[in-house]
């Protein structure tokens, strides 16, 4: 999974952190230096990073305590109740028409400009160009988004006082290996506040596995090379199981007779079976012949409060890029709109904004009632949604599979 830079939160985040940052500045510097010396340096040396590289890249480093979501040294502290990433907020806000109308023209232009390159990339990796462009758009606005953070400092801070210290410790070591290898200079190694780097927003470990040199200049350059960026995205999806020839999914009309509690990839059946139950495409057109005998599943990112979909396995490959239903749906929907720039047919109905803390409390209550919510993590995934629906049905209500 990659970290994200969400420009939509810039103003709100600045307000949240303007007081906390200066107050904490310098507070942990000595402890941070000891952490680098005792934890990071030995791990880096064991991974083959030279002492010269370690000294050069870590010398004088201080933690960036203005980063969102920090909990304290060692990862010990109370997780934040605020959702800092757009993917985990109310879906309607994530699918504003203005965003798609801004991204579609640029994507169409890039599709024409890189037509031959995209064809070669698809021939090698099996991923359609429109999917590649849509991820590129979502991650960095086709390379136009401001990605301002020093990746090493971000990763070191997250390893020291973030919520997943062991995870980011390994990512920091991977970043040091990248610098030692000469793939990018330290000054150019920019990341999001979550440590995701360059135009495709790869974490360092993903860079090692999936970044490719497709333009043939000898560098895997995901910071300034459009060609390497597109090919690296395609390689990532291919390695995560993209099925050539299948789409990501289809917006549908889901009859009330088909319960929302049947959502989820573990409830797949042939698309033809959904058709027999009265599920139809919103366009009125039939499902493609090649899809009818293939598996699909119900997808309801906002329960009955939003559009309904039949998703294919490729939808969950998109989720491997970012563990969020709304993220994968945004990518698939944008990819569709490069052709016909039309929005969803179903409406996103008004709903109450909630916090991760409130959702976590609800998940714990549902777990106590015997439901499988997929873990009390404060995120409303399909297991949480259908657990809500099952609880609603058990109590005699029509299931909406959404909070409230």
N, C-alpha and C positions, 0 to 999 in steps of 0.2 A: 504494500500500500504506500502511495506517495503523499507528502505533506503539501499544503496548499497555501498560496498567498491570496487572500480574499480582499480585494481592494474595496469591496462594498462596505467593509467594516472599518475602514481606515479612520473615519471621523469619530465613530463611536468608540473605537479602541483607544484612540488618542485621549479621549475624555476619561476613559476608565483608568488609564495608566499614567496620566500626567502627574498625578500626585505620588503614586507608588514608586515610580522609577527613581527620582532624585532621592527620596527618603531611604531607599535601599542601596543606593550607589556606594560601593566601597565596603559595605557591611560584611560581605562574604569573601573579600579578595584573598585574604590569607588562607582561609579554609579551601578556597578554590585552587590556589597554587599547590597546596599540599595534595589535593585530590588529583591534580594533573600528574604530579610527581609519583604518587604512590599507586594510582590506579591506571591512568592512561598510558604513561610512558612504558611500563612493563608490558602491557597488552600490545602496544604498538611495536615494541622491539620483537616480541614473540611472533608477530604477524609479518616480520621482515622489514619494518620501517627502520631506516638508519637513524642513529643518534643525531646526525647532522640535520636530517629532515625534522626530527622531533624538536630539536633546539630552535631551528629556524622558524617553525610554524607555531610553536606554543610559547615562545619567549614573550613575556610581558602581557600575556593574554589575561583579560578580566572577564567576569561573567556579565552577560547582558540581562540585567534583572528587569528590564522593561518588557521582556517577552511574555505573551499571554499564557495562562495555564500553568505557571510554575507553582510548585507546592513546597519547596524547601530542600536543603541539602539531603542527599540520599533518597530523594523521592518521597520523603515522609511529610505528610501533611494532608489536609482535606482537599479533595479534588474540587475544582471550581464548579459552581452551579451554572455559570454562563456558558452558552454555546458560542464559541468563537468562530466556528467554521460555518459557512453558509449552508453546506450540505445537510446540516443537522438542525436547521430551523424549519419553520412552517413552509411546506412546499410551494404554496402560492407565491411567496415572495421570491422564490428561486427561479420561477419561470415567467418573469416579466417579459411582455412582448417587446419592449424597447431593447432588451438585451439581444434577442434573436434578430431583430431588424437591423441592429448595428453590426452583428457578426456575419450575417448571410452574404452581403455584397462583397466583403473582403475575402470570405471563403471561396466564393465563386471566382473571383479574380485570381486567387492563388491556385485554384484547381485548373484554370486555363494555363497559367504561367508554368506550372509544374506538371502539365499533363503527361508528358513522356516519362518523367521521373516517377510520378505516382504509378504509372502503368508498370514500370520496372519493379517498383517496390511491391505492388500487389502481386505481380508474377512470382516474386521470391517468397513473400510471406503470406499471401492469401487474404490480406486485409484490404477492404475497399478504401480508395482514397478519401471518400467522404467521411468515413469513420476516423481516419487519421487526422484529417483537418479539424473535425469537431473536437477531438481531444486536445489538439494543439490550441484551438480557440479557447476552450474551457480552462486550460492550464495557464496560459500566458497571453491570451489575446493575440495569437499568431506571432508571439515574440514581442509584442508592444507593451506588455505590462511591466511596471517597475518592480524589479526584484532586487531589493536594496541591501540585504543582510550579508555579512561576512559568514560564509557557511561554516567555517571552522569554529568561530566564536559561538554561533547558534548551537551547533552540535555539542560543543563542550559544555555550554550552559545547560542544555537539556539533559545531558548525561549527569551533570552535577546536581541539578535541582528540579528536573522535570518529573513528569508522572511515570515515565518509562526509562529509568536510568540505564539499565542493562542494554536495552535496545539501542539507545543513542550512544552508548559507549562503543558498541560495535560499529555504528555508523561513523563515528568520529575517526576510528582507526581506519576504516575504509577511505574516508576523505584524505587522511594523511598519505595513504598508499597512492591515491590518485595524483596528489601533488608530487610525490616522489617520482611517479612514472612520467610526469611532464605533460599530462593530457591538457592541463590548464594551469594558468598562473594563479597565485593566491589572490591577487587583486581582481581577477576576472571570475573567481569562483564564488558567485553570488547565489544566495538561496532565499527561500521564504522563511518566515519565522518558525516554521516546522522543520527546516533543514532540507527541503526539497529544492533541487538545483536546476537552473537553466530553463529553456523553453518547454521541455516536456515535464519539468518538475520531477526529476528522478532523485530519490535518495541515493547516497553514495554506493550502497550495496547494489541497487538496481542499475546504477551506471556501469558497474563492473560486469553485471550479467547481461545487460540488454543494449547498452549504447553501442552503435556501430559507426564505422567510417564508410559512408555510402558515396561521398563525393570524391573519395580517392586521394585525399591530401595527406593521409597518414595520421590524422588526428580524429578521435571521436569527440566531435565538437558540438555539444548540445546547447552551447551558450549563444553562438552567433551563426552557425550553419543551419539554414533551413532544411537542406537535403538530409543532413545527419539527424536532425530533429525528427523529421517525418519518418525516416527509416527506423530510427530507434523506437519510436512509438509502435510502429508496425511489428518490429521484432518482439517487443514486450508482449503485445497481444497474441502473436503467434505462439510464443513460448507458454502462454497461459491458456492455450487451448482453443483459439478462435477457429470456428468451423467454417471453412471456405464454402461459399454458395448459399449460406443461410443469413437471414436478416437478424436484427436484434430483437424485434417484436412489433406488435400491431396494437393500435388503440381500438378498443372494442366497446360494444354495449353489453354489459353484464346483467342479465335478468335478475330480478329479486329472488327467483327460485334457485339461483346459484349462490350459495353462501360465501361471504367474504372470508369466512374462516378456512376456506380451502386454498387460500393464497400460499405461495411458496414453492421453491424449486423441488422440495421433497414431495410435492403433490402433483408432479408432472403427469400428463397423459397425452395421447395423440391429439393434435389440434382438431382432427375430424371428430373426436369424441366431444369436444367443447361445442362444435358446430351442432351436433345432435342434441345438445342440451339447450340450444337456442342462443348461443353466443355468436354475435355477428360483428363484422368490422364496421366502424362508424362511417366509413366511406361508402358503404353499401356494396362494395366490390367483394367477391369471394376471396378467401385466402389463396395464395399461389398454390398451384397443383403440387409443386415440389415440397411444400410445407405441410400438406394435409396429414401425411402419415408420420410426420416428425413430432417429437415431444415438445410440449410447451406448458407453461403454467400461468396461473392468475397472478397479476401484479397490481397492487392497489397502494401506491405510495402514501395516500392520504385516506385510506379506507374508502368508505362510501362518500366521503367529502371531496373526492376528486375524480379525475378521469380513471378509467379502467383499461388494463392492457393484458394481452397474452404475450408473455416473454419467452424467448428461446434461450438456449444455453449461452449464446453469445452475449446476451444481456449481462450474465454473471461473469463473463470474461471482462466486460467493461467495469464491473464492480471490483474486479481484482486490481484495477488501476486506482480506484478510490472506493473504499468500503462504504458506499452510500447508494441507496436506491435512486435518490433524486439526482445524484451526479451521473449515474449511468443513463438515466432517462433523459437528462439534459443533453448528453452526448448523442444518444440515438435520435432524439427529436431534432436537434440542430442538423445532424447529418441528413435527415429527411428533408429539411427545409432548404438545403442547397438546391433541391429540385423545385418543389412547389412550396413557396414560403407561406405556409398556412399554419395557424396555431392548432392547439388541441380543440377537439369538438366538445369534450366534456369540460365542465366548469370546475374551478377550484373554489369550493364554497368557503365562506368566512369561518374561521376557527380561532379559538383562543390560543395565543402564544404561550408556550410553557418553557420550563428550564430543565436542564439535565438532572438537577436535584429532584425536581418534582416527578419527572419520569422515572428516575431511579426508585423513588419511594413507591410509585405505582407498581413497578416491576417486582419489587420485593413483596408487596401485598399479593400480587398475582401468583408469585412463586409459592407463597404461603398457602394459597388455595390449590396448589398442585399443578399449576400451569408451567409450561416450558417457554420462557420468554427469551431464551438465548443468552441469559446472563444479565444481571442488573447493572447495565453500563450507562443508563440514562439516554440511550439512543432508541428511537422507535423503529426497529426493524420489523421484518415480516412476522417473526415469531411473537413479538410483542403485540403487533396489530391483531393477529388472529387470536391471541390469548384474550385480548380485550373483547373481541367478538364472541368467543366461546363463553366468557363470563356474562356478557349481555344476553346471549341466548338462554343460558342456564337460568337467568333471572326473569325470563319471559319477555325480553325486549327484542326488537328487530336488530340484528347485528349491524353496526356501522364500522366496527374494527378501528375505531379511533378514540382518542382521549375525549371524554365528555359526552 
